[in-house]
Amino acid sequence: MNGRLDVFRTIVAALAKHKDLQLVLSLGNQVDPEQIGPVPNNAIIVKRAPQLELLKQTSVCITHAGLNTVLESLAQGVPQVAVPVTFDQPGVAARIADKQTGVVTSLNKLTAEHLSTLLNEVLNNSTYRDNARKLQKAIAKANGLSVAADLVETSLGVTKKADAFQV
């Protein structure tokens, strides 16, 4: 969830310990990048980032365990470090842990040292990436977006595909 300056600063501090990694931290609209303070050379702090494009080049995703981000990560075979905050996030994080596509911690345990340790675990234990890639294959095979669109069209009584847009 946006607005947790303390969490963002902790993420930056943890990544400062990993000079071999590049951090791209998307803050949203509630925090200005300058509020983070000094950042290491391997950190890029922005309000918005092209998440889908970045995930194609990502070795690990630090997430609040929002379903969209987790599914987008898994669709790219990217393991996660999850820090659930609210709503459905603890349940999604429990599934990350159960399927071993990443590791989970809580806000009250989140420190730069702990996050750095979790990053090392996910990056150095191939189980997480292997399991994320297994789910990547399952997601691709399920063709979920097309199936969902077909279900919506069927429920609305649409029986033929729309013709191409004509001017």
Secondary structure, DSSP 8 states (H G I E B T S, - for coil): -TT-HHHHHHHHHHHHT-TTS-EEEE--SSS-GGGG-S--TTEEEES---HHHHHTT-S-EEE---HHHHHHHHHTT--EEE---STTHHHHHHHHHHHTSEEE--GGG--HHHHHHHHHHHHH-HHHHHHHHHHHHHHHHHTHHHHHHHHHHHHTT--S-------
